[in-house]
Amino acid sequence: MDREGDNSFGMEITLPPDLEAYVHERVRGGAFVSATEFIQEAIRRKMENDSWMEQKVLEAEQSELSPLTRGDLQSVRSLIRQPRATRTS
């Protein structure tokens, strides 16, 4: 445990200049109070998106109407879980 008995930990990230500029622009524009708030929201949305995609894969697996095979669905599931940097286009 770190700060104040919770399980959180500090993290420092480095963004490419274009992403850093975008974050600063959104904070300056008032959409977010801080860069931290922006990053937290982005991570939450990514988690929600991954969860939604996983749910859709599960629904397709259970559907008799899906044109996708189990192999197709497993490929989709693997893409969801694979880090973007390692994906091939």
Secondary structure, DSSP 8 states (H G I E B T S, - for coil): --GGGSS---------HHHHHHHHHHHHTTS-SSHHHHHHHHHHHHHHHHHHHHHHHHHHHH-SS----HHHHHHHHHHHHS-GGG---
